[in-house]
Each structure stands twice: as C-alpha cells, then as structure tokens.
Amino acid sequence: MATATSDFEPWLSEKLKSLKTDEGVFGSYISGILESEDSVDEKKDALEGILSEIVEKDISTHIDEIIEKWESCRPKEEIPKPVTDVDVRLAQLLESQAPSTTTRREYTDEEKKIREAILSQYSQLSDNEEDVANDDEAASPDLVKNTNAADVHAAARERREQARLDAQKKKEKDKEDREKQKQLKEEKKEKRKTQKGERKR
C-alpha cells in the first residue's frame, strides 16, 4: 500500500486544494475511508458525506475521480500459482492454522474512551454474524477466537471517526471566525455612521 499512498496522497492534496478546503484534515479522513475494507458503495456513500460539506455540485464526479485514482494507484495483487504438490499444500494449510501471537497496544484514558464509544456504536452484530460466531464457538471450544480482522477494522473506523470529528471541529471554528469577522465589520460600519453623524452636527 506504500506505493498507493506515495502516488495518491499528493494527488488528493492537490485535488482538495483545488476545491478550496483543508487537505490536512479532509485528506486523512478520505484516505481512511479508501483504506477500509468497506465495499465500493459504502466508500462512495462515506465520500459523498464528506464532499457534500466541501462542494455543492458535481459531487458524484469528484467521488468517481477520487475512487478511480485510488484504484489506479493501488499495487495489483499477484495471483498465486496453483500448488499441485500435496505435501506443499498440507504444509501451507498447517502454517495457516498455526496459532499466532499478538502484542497488545496500551491506550491512554482518552483513547480508551474514544475507542469504547466507537466500538459500542459498531458492536451490534447482525443475526447472521451472531449465528456464525456461535457455531464457531460450539464447534471448537478449545480454540481462541482470532480477532485480528475485527481489531484492524475497528481501528480503521476509529481513525475515520476521529478525522470526522476533527473536520467537524474545524468547520465549526471556521464558522465562528466568519461570524466574528462579520460582527467586527458591522461594528466598524456602525462606528463610521456614528462618526459621520457627529461631524454633520
């Protein structure tokens, strides 16, 4: 994914600059969406939500352009050659089933709170997923459930949620700044009117 990032990030940065928006905040949020394991339709929906905050028209054109560029920058995965040797296939199968050890990352209190809020929001499994999970547990009570994919998915969602919150904060701050500038203009205008009135007397 390194080559995808090295080609895509600068392009996205320029694209966001051309749309007159903060490429630092929105760029990381858009990259997080594209790097997720969501379907293309889900990615398009998420991008539409962001771009509707930035531009008013041609949103679908911008979305298609971003996804097309992302796809072209991603390295093509090599298709593995079929293995015919039974011994080699058996060895690969045994390797894939070997228990993996992972190290746990320690989170700060603030990160834990954010993580818990996000996980609780997305922790509701559909009935089908719950049934599959229950079947797996019943079939192999001695095996430890591998949660790597779920952890990676949750971390990606966490990053996207944080980026969305940052973007929202920036948007609100920009709005406040515009209001303050507008108010200052009004005050100066009133002051000038008052001064003109005093001079006429």
Secondary structure, 3 states (H helix, E strand, C coil): CHHHHHHHHHHHHHHHHHCCCCHHHHHHHHHHHHHCCCCHHHHHHHHHHHHHHHCCCCHHHHHHHHHHHHHHHCCCCCCCCCCCCHHHHHHHHHHHHCCCCCCCCCCCHHHHHHHHHHHHHHCCCCHHHHHHHHHHHHHCCCCCCCCHHHHHHHHHHHHHHHHHHHHHHHHHHHHHHHHHHHHHHHHHHHHHHHHHHHHHC
